Each structure stands twice: as C-alpha cells, then as structure tokens.
Amino acid sequence: MERFVERTLLYDFYGELLTKRQQEIYESVVLEDYSLSEVAEDQHVSRQSIHDMVRRCDKILEGYEERLHLVEKFLTIRDKIAQVETLAVELGAEKILRICKEIQGEL
C-alpha cells in the first residue's frame, strides 16, 4: 500500500487518539503537505521537533493498528464487498448489488 494512503487510513481510524497538538501537526505535515520548516515556523519550534513529532505519531498510529487491526479489517471487508458486487453484476442480482452499495456507503 502506498505510504500516503496507509498514513491517511491510520489517521482516519486512530487520529482522535492523538493529542490535539499532535493532530494539528500531523495533519499539517502529512495530510496538507506543508513542509517541516513551514510548520516549525508556525508552531515556533525547531524543524527537528516537528520531524520527531511526526515520526512519533506514525509509531503511535502503527502501534494502535498492530493491536486493533481496524484498518486491516476495513480493507478486507471492502475487498470482499467488491467480490460480492462483481458476482452480483455477473448474476444480474440487483438487490444484492444495491445492498453492496449500501454497505460501501456505511464504511
């Protein structure tokens, strides 16, 4: 999985478990693609401290995933729904296809 997508999924699932400051910095650097220098200047800290914070957040989020496996389960369910959807199209099962779309909307 591409690193950006992986980080985004981890943040989507576990970001609320970070402190507000960690969330703010992580979002700026990872999700909004600000440079470490830009964020450091905005936060009135060193570039190195921002770098360390982002790495620490990555490790925290990865640790949650190692214990809870929510992203892994989400991706597995999404793939299985896609398989069922493909079969429903092949069989012309509109009701099953509609249910698959509903489930995908809830994920």
C-alpha positions in Angstrom: 0.0 0.0 0.0 1.3 3.5 -0.8 2.7 5.2 2.3 0.5 8.2 2.0 -2.7 6.1 1.7 -1.5 4.0 4.7 -0.8 7.0 6.8 -4.2 8.5 5.8 -6.1 5.4 6.8 -4.2 5.1 10.1 -5.0 8.7 10.9 -8.7 8.3 9.9 -9.1 5.3 12.2 -6.9 6.4 15.2 -6.2 10.1 14.8 -8.7 11.1 17.5 -6.5 9.2 20.0 -3.6 11.6 19.4 -3.4 14.9 21.4 -4.8 18.0 19.8 -1.3 19.3 19.2 -0.2 16.0 17.6 -3.3 16.1 15.4 -2.6 19.6 14.3 1.0 19.0 13.4 0.4 15.6 11.8 -2.5 17.0 9.7 -0.3 19.9 8.5 2.7 17.8 7.5 1.1 14.6 6.3 -2.4 15.4 5.1 -1.9 19.1 4.0 1.6 18.6 2.8 3.2 21.6 4.5 6.9 21.4 4.8 8.5 20.7 8.2 10.0 24.2 8.1 6.6 25.9 7.5 5.0 24.0 10.4 8.0 24.7 12.7 7.8 28.4 11.9 4.1 28.4 12.6 4.5 26.5 15.8 7.6 28.5 16.9 9.7 25.3 17.4 12.5 23.7 15.5 12.2 21.8 12.3 13.7 18.8 14.1 11.0 18.8 16.8 8.3 18.7 14.1 10.1 15.9 12.4 10.3 14.0 15.7 6.6 14.6 16.4 5.5 13.3 13.0 7.7 10.2 13.4 6.3 9.7 16.9 2.8 10.0 15.7 3.5 7.5 12.9 4.7 5.0 15.5 1.7 5.6 17.8 -0.8 5.1 14.9 1.1 2.0 13.8 1.0 0.7 17.3 -2.7 1.1 17.5 -3.1 -0.8 14.2 -0.8 -3.6 15.5 -3.1 -4.1 18.5 -6.5 -3.4 17.0 -6.2 -4.3 13.2 -9.1 -1.9 12.3 -7.6 -0.8 9.0 -6.7 -4.4 8.1 -10.3 -5.4 8.8 -11.7 -2.5 6.9 -9.6 -3.3 3.8 -10.6 -6.9 4.0 -14.3 -6.1 4.2 -14.0 -3.6 1.4 -12.3 -6.2 -0.8 -15.0 -8.9 0.0 -17.8 -6.5 -0.8 -16.1 -5.8 -4.2 -16.0 -9.5 -4.8 -19.7 -9.9 -3.9 -20.5 -6.9 -6.1 -18.7 -8.5 -9.1 -20.7 -11.7 -8.6 -23.9 -9.8 -8.3 -23.3 -8.0 -11.6 -22.4 -11.3 -13.3 -25.6 -12.9 -12.0 -27.8 -9.9 -12.5 -28.7 -9.8 -8.8 -29.8 -6.2 -8.5 -30.9 -6.5 -4.9 -27.5 -7.9 -3.8 -25.8 -5.1 -5.8 -27.9 -2.5 -4.0 -27.1 -3.9 -0.6 -23.4 -3.9 -1.5 -23.6 -0.2 -2.4 -25.4 0.5 0.9 -22.6 -1.3 2.9 -19.9 0.6 1.0 -21.7 3.8 1.9 -21.6 2.9 5.5 -17.9 2.0 5.5 
